[in-house]
Amino acid sequence: MTVLSPPPPLATATPQRPEPAARVRPPAKPGLALLGAILCVLAAVLLGFVASLTVVGHLQHARDQEVAYDELRKQLALGTAPVGQRTYDDKPLEVGAPVGLLRIPVLGLREVVAEGSTSGVLMSGPGHRRDSVLPGQAGTSLIMGRQWGYGSPFVHLDRLPTGAVIEVTTGQGKAVYRVTGVRRPGDPLPPAIGAGGGRLTLITATGDAYTPSGLLRVDAELTSPVQPAPPRSGRIDASEEALAGDGGAWLAVFLWSQVLLAVALLTVWAHRVWGRWQTWICAVPVLAAAGLSVASAATRLLPNLL
């Protein structure tokens, strides 16, 4: 007897779920894209200013001081350190070149002094005014330094007591000075130095943090032997005067601003087509670097003793 197997069950059609429609991003509005770029630019510049005048500026000052100290030490060892406005091989001394090592033991200060007193030079440390003699020579030598920004080398200059020792090592040896007084706006001028005498005047700003309101001067009398001074030109640019800005920085500000704006526009475009996190991970370091460059260039427009 043949047993018949039951027929297979009929296949039932599984209902197909409709595929979700692809998410379409709404077209970007030009006004919103421009607003986003402007906000990126403002945020990058403001953060760059804060960093340039605080942490990053102090780090830059420390790095520049190390480089300048190595260069000055090498020149002192070789006997090629400058003693005037020309180098040992009779070439004009470049602005920013190291000319001496300033020590104030009572303040624990040791700074390499560069030639020139523009805002850009003083970002790296104290600067020697080019219309004055070098420390140790007959006459008055002027050294300017910042009060707050870029290492704030002269922030405690007002604490110098009368009789404190100041040492400056140049290509002619070590010059030793003793502080005779601290001058603020309105104070009388010190007496004229005698023939063949030497004086050192340290200059910085007065006022609250990052708001210079006047000049603070420390006068010191040379107590070590006077060194000969080669002929020197008495002309300096307006940007080398105390509390002056460097107008030559406008070109750098303009060029870096164009770079920052281009990066900001590219960031807004990438945010629309690429995604939020991918864009910000890649764009934030570039925006920060461009903003810091703009701020650093713009800082040169501010008073050089800030």
C-alpha positions as CSV (number, residue, x, y, z in Angstrom):
1,M,0.0,0.0,0.0
2,T,1.5,3.3,-1.0
3,V,1.3,6.2,1.6
4,L,1.1,9.6,0.0
5,S,2.9,12.5,1.7
6,P,1.0,15.6,2.4
7,P,1.5,18.4,-0.1
8,P,4.0,21.1,0.9
9,P,2.5,24.2,2.4
10,L,1.9,27.1,0.1
11,A,4.6,29.8,0.3
12,T,3.2,33.1,1.6
13,A,4.6,36.3,0.4
14,T,6.4,38.3,3.1
15,P,5.4,41.9,3.0
16,Q,8.3,44.2,2.1
17,R,8.9,47.2,4.2
18,P,9.3,50.4,2.2
19,E,12.9,51.7,2.3
20,P,13.3,54.9,4.1
21,A,13.7,57.9,1.9
22,A,17.3,59.2,1.7
23,R,17.9,62.1,4.0
24,V,18.4,65.1,1.9
25,R,20.2,68.1,3.5
26,P,18.5,71.4,2.8
27,P,20.5,73.7,0.6
28,A,22.8,76.0,2.5
29,K,21.7,79.6,2.6
30,P,24.5,82.0,1.6
31,G,23.7,84.3,4.5
32,L,24.0,81.6,7.1
33,A,27.3,80.3,5.6
34,L,28.8,83.8,5.7
35,L,27.6,84.3,9.2
36,G,29.2,81.0,10.2
37,A,32.5,82.0,8.6
38,I,32.5,85.4,10.4
39,L,31.8,83.7,13.8
40,C,34.7,81.3,13.1
41,V,37.0,84.2,12.3
42,L,36.0,86.2,15.4
43,A,36.4,83.2,17.7
44,A,39.8,82.3,16.2
45,V,41.1,85.9,16.5
46,L,39.9,86.4,20.1
47,L,41.3,83.1,21.2
48,G,44.5,83.9,19.4
49,F,44.8,87.2,21.2
50,V,44.4,85.6,24.6
51,A,46.9,82.9,23.8
52,S,49.4,85.3,22.2
53,L,49.4,87.7,25.2
54,T,49.6,84.9,27.8
55,V,50.6,81.2,27.4
56,V,51.8,81.1,23.8
57,G,53.5,84.5,24.1
58,H,55.4,83.4,27.1
59,L,56.5,80.2,25.4
60,Q,57.6,82.1,22.4
61,H,59.6,84.5,24.6
62,A,61.3,81.5,26.4
63,R,62.2,79.9,23.1
64,D,63.6,83.1,21.6
65,Q,65.6,83.7,24.7
66,E,67.2,80.3,24.5
67,V,68.1,80.8,20.8
68,A,69.5,84.3,21.5
69,Y,71.5,83.1,24.5
70,D,73.2,80.4,22.5
71,E,74.0,82.9,19.7
72,L,75.4,85.5,22.1
73,R,77.4,83.0,24.0
74,K,79.0,81.8,20.8
75,Q,79.8,85.3,19.7
76,L,81.3,86.1,23.1
77,A,83.5,83.0,22.9
78,L,84.7,83.9,19.4
79,G,85.1,87.6,20.2
80,T,82.6,88.6,17.5
81,A,79.9,90.1,19.7
82,P,78.8,93.6,18.5
83,V,80.1,96.7,20.4
84,G,78.4,99.3,18.2
85,Q,76.0,99.6,15.3
86,R,78.2,97.5,13.0
87,T,79.4,93.9,13.3
88,Y,82.9,92.7,13.6
89,D,83.1,92.5,9.7
90,D,81.8,96.0,9.3
91,K,78.3,95.2,8.3
92,P,75.2,97.0,9.7
93,L,74.0,95.3,12.8
94,E,70.5,93.8,12.1
95,V,67.5,94.8,14.3
96,G,66.8,91.9,16.7
97,A,70.5,90.8,16.9
98,P,71.6,89.9,20.5
99,V,73.9,92.6,21.9
100,G,74.2,91.8,25.6
101,L,73.1,89.7,28.6
102,L,71.2,91.6,31.3
103,R,71.3,90.3,34.9
104,I,69.4,91.8,37.9
105,P,70.2,89.4,40.8
106,V,67.7,90.9,43.3
107,L,64.9,90.1,40.9
108,G,66.3,86.8,39.6
109,L,66.2,88.3,36.1
110,R,68.5,87.1,33.2
111,E,67.5,88.3,29.8
112,V,69.3,88.5,26.5
113,V,69.0,92.1,25.1
114,A,68.4,92.5,21.4
115,E,69.2,95.5,19.2
116,G,66.1,97.7,18.6
117,S,63.0,98.5,20.5
118,T,60.1,97.9,18.1
119,S,57.1,95.9,19.3
120,G,58.3,92.9,17.3
121,V,61.8,92.9,18.9
122,L,60.4,93.2,22.4
123,M,58.3,90.1,21.9
124,S,61.5,88.2,22.3
125,G,62.9,90.1,25.3
126,P,64.3,93.5,26.3
127,G,65.6,95.7,23.5
128,H,68.4,98.3,23.3
129,R,67.4,101.6,21.8
130,R,69.5,102.1,18.8
131,D,70.1,105.9,19.4
132,S,71.8,105.2,22.7
133,V,75.3,103.8,23.5
134,L,75.7,100.2,24.5
135,P,75.9,99.3,28.2
136,G,79.3,100.0,29.7
137,Q,80.1,102.8,27.3
138,A,80.2,106.5,28.2
139,G,76.8,108.2,28.0
140,T,73.3,106.9,28.7
141,S,72.3,103.4,27.5
142,L,68.5,102.8,27.2
143,I,67.0,99.3,27.5
144,M,63.3,98.8,27.1
145,G,61.2,95.8,28.1
146,R,57.6,94.6,28.3
147,Q,55.6,94.9,31.5
148,W,53.1,92.0,31.0
149,G,53.1,90.3,27.6
150,Y,55.7,87.9,26.1
151,G,57.5,86.8,29.3
152,S,56.8,90.1,31.1
153,P,60.6,90.6,31.8
154,F,60.2,94.0,33.4
155,V,57.0,93.4,35.4
156,H,58.8,93.8,38.8
157,L,61.1,96.6,37.8
158,D,59.3,99.0,40.2
159,R,60.6,96.8,43.1
160,L,64.2,97.6,42.5
161,P,65.7,99.2,45.6
162,T,68.3,102.0,45.5
163,G,71.8,100.4,45.4
164,A,70.7,97.2,43.7
165,V,73.3,95.8,41.3
166,I,72.6,95.5,37.5
167,E,75.0,93.6,35.3
168,V,75.2,93.7,31.5
169,T,77.7,91.5,29.6
170,T,78.5,92.7,26.1
171,G,81.4,92.2,23.7
172,Q,83.5,94.6,25.8
173,G,83.1,92.7,29.0
174,K,80.8,93.0,32.1
175,A,79.4,96.4,32.9
176,V,78.2,96.8,36.5
177,Y,75.6,99.5,37.5
178,R,74.1,100.5,40.8
179,V,70.5,101.7,40.9
180,T,70.1,105.4,41.9
181,G,66.3,105.7,41.7
182,V,63.0,104.8,40.1
183,R,61.1,107.4,38.2
184,R,57.4,107.6,37.4
185,P,55.5,110.1,35.3
186,G,56.0,113.6,36.9
187,D,59.1,112.7,38.8
188,P,62.2,115.0,38.4
189,L,64.9,114.1,36.0
190,P,68.2,112.7,37.4
191,P,71.2,114.9,37.5
192,A,73.3,115.1,34.4
193,I,76.2,112.5,34.3
194,G,79.7,113.9,34.3
195,A,82.1,113.7,31.5
196,G,83.2,110.2,30.8
197,G,80.5,108.7,33.1
198,G,78.0,106.1,32.2
199,R,74.3,105.5,33.0
200,L,71.8,102.8,32.3
201,T,68.1,103.5,32.1
202,L,65.6,100.6,32.1
203,I,62.2,101.6,30.7
204,T,58.8,99.8,30.9
205,A,55.2,100.7,31.2
206,T,53.1,101.7,34.2
207,G,49.4,100.9,34.8
208,D,47.3,97.8,35.3
209,A,47.7,94.5,33.5
210,Y,47.7,95.0,29.7
211,T,46.6,98.7,30.1
212,P,49.8,100.8,29.9
213,S,49.2,104.4,31.1
214,G,52.7,105.8,31.3
215,L,56.4,105.1,31.6
216,L,58.5,103.7,34.5
217,R,62.2,104.3,34.4
218,V,65.0,102.9,36.6
219,D,68.3,104.8,36.5
220,A,71.6,103.2,37.4
221,E,75.1,104.6,37.6
222,L,78.0,102.8,36.0
223,T,80.6,101.7,38.6
224,S,82.8,99.5,36.4
225,P,85.5,101.0,34.0
226,V,84.0,102.9,31.1
227,Q,84.5,101.3,27.7
228,P,85.2,103.2,24.4
229,A,82.1,103.9,22.2
230,P,82.3,103.8,18.4
231,P,80.5,106.5,16.4
232,R,76.7,106.0,16.5
233,S,73.8,107.4,14.5
234,G,71.2,109.1,16.6
235,R,68.2,108.4,14.4
236,I,65.4,105.9,15.1
237,D,62.0,105.2,13.7
238,A,58.8,106.3,15.3
239,S,58.0,102.6,16.0
240,E,61.0,102.4,18.3
241,E,59.8,105.1,20.7
242,A,58.4,104.1,24.1
243,L,54.7,102.9,23.9
244,A,54.7,103.0,20.1
245,G,53.2,100.4,17.8
246,D,54.8,98.9,14.7
247,G,52.8,100.3,11.7
248,G,54.7,97.9,9.4
249,A,52.7,95.0,10.8
250,W,49.6,96.0,8.8
251,L,50.6,94.0,5.8
252,A,51.1,90.8,7.8
253,V,47.7,91.4,9.5
254,F,46.0,91.7,6.2
255,L,47.6,88.6,4.6
256,W,47.0,86.4,7.6
257,S,43.4,87.7,7.8
258,Q,42.8,86.5,4.2
259,V,44.2,83.1,5.1
260,L,41.9,82.9,8.2
261,L,38.8,83.9,6.2
262,A,39.6,81.3,3.5
263,V,40.0,78.6,6.2
264,A,36.7,79.7,7.9
265,L,34.8,79.5,4.6
266,L,36.2,76.1,3.8
267,T,35.2,74.9,7.3
268,V,31.6,76.0,6.7
269,W,31.5,74.3,3.4
270,A,33.0,71.1,4.8
271,H,30.5,71.1,7.6
272,R,27.7,70.9,5.1
273,V,29.1,68.2,2.9
274,W,31.3,66.1,5.2
275,G,29.8,66.1,8.7
276,R,30.1,67.9,12.0
277,W,32.8,65.9,13.9
278,Q,35.0,65.1,10.9
279,T,35.1,68.8,10.0
280,W,35.8,70.1,13.5
281,I,38.5,67.6,14.2
282,C,40.4,68.7,11.1
283,A,39.5,72.4,11.1
284,V,40.0,73.4,14.7
285,P,43.9,73.1,14.6
286,V,44.0,75.0,11.3
287,L,41.7,77.7,12.6
288,A,43.7,78.0,15.8
289,A,47.0,78.4,13.9
290,A,45.6,81.0,11.5
291,G,43.9,82.9,14.3
292,L,47.1,82.9,16.4
293,S,49.1,84.2,13.4
294,V,46.6,87.0,12.9
295,A,46.7,87.9,16.6
296,S,50.5,87.8,16.8
297,A,50.8,90.1,13.8
298,A,48.1,92.5,15.3
299,T,49.9,92.5,18.6
300,R,52.8,94.3,16.9
301,L,50.4,97.2,16.4
302,L,49.9,97.6,20.1
303,P,52.3,99.6,22.4
304,N,55.7,97.9,22.5
305,L,55.9,98.0,26.3
306,L,52.6,96.3,26.9
